[in-house]
Amino acid sequence: MASSDYRLLIKPSAVRELAAIPLKKERKQVAARIRDLAAAPRPRGCEKLTAQERYRVRQGPYRIVYAVDDRERTVTVVKIGHRKDVYR
């Protein structure tokens, strides 16, 4: 882990949401995408959510919603879900 990497924090509810993804292949892809956020918290294709200080990245039909704290150098995954119901 390079010194420039961010620390990854995942809310317990997001861990449950990740475990609930039915296909193992998709679950692994989402987990890999989350790991990549430690090295690049604002990757190409991420979007800032308008209502909050949060971002989201896409991985197939799933969305990963997270917050970045540059001072503490942390990325906190808040929510993981299918695109049809992640914003509810």
C-alpha positions as YAML, in Angstrom:
chain: A
units: angstrom
residues:
- id: 1
  name: MET
  ca: [0.00, 0.00, 0.00]
- id: 2
  name: ALA
  ca: [1.55, 3.28, -1.10]
- id: 3
  name: SER
  ca: [1.63, 6.18, 1.34]
- id: 4
  name: SER
  ca: [-0.65, 8.15, -0.97]
- id: 5
  name: ASP
  ca: [-3.43, 5.57, -0.63]
- id: 6
  name: TYR
  ca: [-6.60, 6.35, 1.26]
- id: 7
  name: ARG
  ca: [-7.92, 4.16, 4.05]
- id: 8
  name: LEU
  ca: [-11.10, 2.26, 3.15]
- id: 9
  name: LEU
  ca: [-14.00, 2.23, 5.59]
- id: 10
  name: ILE
  ca: [-17.18, 0.34, 4.77]
- id: 11
  name: LYS
  ca: [-20.36, 0.80, 6.77]
- id: 12
  name: PRO
  ca: [-21.79, -2.48, 8.13]
- id: 13
  name: SER
  ca: [-24.97, -1.88, 6.13]
- id: 14
  name: ALA
  ca: [-22.88, -1.60, 2.93]
- id: 15
  name: VAL
  ca: [-21.13, -4.88, 3.78]
- id: 16
  name: ARG
  ca: [-24.57, -6.52, 3.98]
- id: 17
  name: GLU
  ca: [-25.60, -4.91, 0.68]
- id: 18
  name: LEU
  ca: [-22.44, -6.26, -0.97]
- id: 19
  name: ALA
  ca: [-23.10, -9.76, 0.41]
- id: 20
  name: ALA
  ca: [-26.66, -9.57, -0.96]
- id: 21
  name: ILE
  ca: [-25.50, -9.25, -4.59]
- id: 22
  name: PRO
  ca: [-26.75, -12.54, -6.05]
- id: 23
  name: LEU
  ca: [-24.09, -13.28, -8.68]
- id: 24
  name: LYS
  ca: [-20.62, -14.09, -7.32]
- id: 25
  name: LYS
  ca: [-18.93, -12.63, -10.41]
- id: 26
  name: GLU
  ca: [-20.71, -9.27, -9.97]
- id: 27
  name: ARG
  ca: [-20.01, -9.30, -6.22]
- id: 28
  name: LYS
  ca: [-16.28, -9.74, -6.94]
- id: 29
  name: GLN
  ca: [-16.32, -6.93, -9.51]
- id: 30
  name: VAL
  ca: [-17.99, -4.55, -7.06]
- id: 31
  name: ALA
  ca: [-15.50, -5.53, -4.31]
- id: 32
  name: ALA
  ca: [-12.57, -4.91, -6.69]
- id: 33
  name: ARG
  ca: [-14.03, -1.52, -7.64]
- id: 34
  name: ILE
  ca: [-14.25, -0.61, -3.94]
- id: 35
  name: ARG
  ca: [-10.61, -1.63, -3.39]
- id: 36
  name: ASP
  ca: [-9.58, 0.59, -6.31]
- id: 37
  name: LEU
  ca: [-11.12, 3.61, -4.54]
- id: 38
  name: ALA
  ca: [-8.29, 3.51, -1.96]
- id: 39
  name: ALA
  ca: [-5.76, 4.34, -4.67]
- id: 40
  name: ALA
  ca: [-8.00, 6.72, -6.66]
- id: 41
  name: PRO
  ca: [-10.94, 8.07, -4.64]
- id: 42
  name: ARG
  ca: [-12.24, 10.08, -7.60]
- id: 43
  name: PRO
  ca: [-11.71, 7.78, -10.60]
- id: 44
  name: ARG
  ca: [-12.73, 8.62, -14.13]
- id: 45
  name: GLY
  ca: [-16.48, 8.20, -14.44]
- id: 46
  name: CYS
  ca: [-17.28, 8.98, -10.80]
- id: 47
  name: GLU
  ca: [-20.01, 11.53, -10.23]
- id: 48
  name: LYS
  ca: [-20.55, 13.89, -7.34]
- id: 49
  name: LEU
  ca: [-24.05, 13.58, -5.93]
- id: 50
  name: THR
  ca: [-25.81, 16.93, -5.86]
- id: 51
  name: ALA
  ca: [-27.57, 16.75, -2.50]
- id: 52
  name: GLN
  ca: [-24.58, 15.59, -0.42]
- id: 53
  name: GLU
  ca: [-20.81, 15.55, -0.20]
- id: 54
  name: ARG
  ca: [-20.78, 12.08, -1.70]
- id: 55
  name: TYR
  ca: [-19.73, 10.43, -4.92]
- id: 56
  name: ARG
  ca: [-20.84, 7.40, -6.84]
- id: 57
  name: VAL
  ca: [-19.18, 5.02, -9.24]
- id: 58
  name: ARG
  ca: [-20.82, 2.48, -11.50]
- id: 59
  name: GLN
  ca: [-19.94, -1.18, -11.71]
- id: 60
  name: GLY
  ca: [-22.27, -2.91, -14.14]
- id: 61
  name: PRO
  ca: [-25.84, -2.48, -12.90]
- id: 62
  name: TYR
  ca: [-24.59, -1.59, -9.40]
- id: 63
  name: ARG
  ca: [-23.76, 1.75, -7.83]
- id: 64
  name: ILE
  ca: [-21.28, 2.40, -5.03]
- id: 65
  name: VAL
  ca: [-22.02, 5.54, -3.04]
- id: 66
  name: TYR
  ca: [-19.16, 6.85, -0.91]
- id: 67
  name: ALA
  ca: [-17.72, 9.87, 0.87]
- id: 68
  name: VAL
  ca: [-14.12, 11.09, 0.61]
- id: 69
  name: ASP
  ca: [-12.31, 12.85, 3.47]
- id: 70
  name: ASP
  ca: [-9.09, 14.27, 2.05]
- id: 71
  name: ARG
  ca: [-7.90, 15.53, 5.43]
- id: 72
  name: GLU
  ca: [-8.21, 12.14, 7.13]
- id: 73
  name: ARG
  ca: [-7.37, 10.37, 3.84]
- id: 74
  name: THR
  ca: [-10.35, 8.04, 4.11]
- id: 75
  name: VAL
  ca: [-12.95, 6.72, 1.69]
- id: 76
  name: THR
  ca: [-16.16, 5.64, 3.42]
- id: 77
  name: VAL
  ca: [-18.47, 3.37, 1.42]
- id: 78
  name: VAL
  ca: [-21.99, 4.31, 2.48]
- id: 79
  name: LYS
  ca: [-24.24, 2.31, 0.18]
- id: 80
  name: ILE
  ca: [-24.05, -0.38, -2.49]
- id: 81
  name: GLY
  ca: [-27.06, -1.27, -4.55]
- id: 82
  name: HIS
  ca: [-28.67, -1.97, -7.87]
- id: 83
  name: ARG
  ca: [-29.15, 1.18, -9.90]
- id: 84
  name: LYS
  ca: [-32.93, 0.88, -9.76]
- id: 85
  name: ASP
  ca: [-33.05, 1.30, -5.98]
- id: 86
  name: VAL
  ca: [-29.73, 2.67, -4.70]
- id: 87
  name: TYR
  ca: [-30.95, 6.29, -4.48]
- id: 88
  name: ARG
  ca: [-34.16, 5.56, -2.55]
...
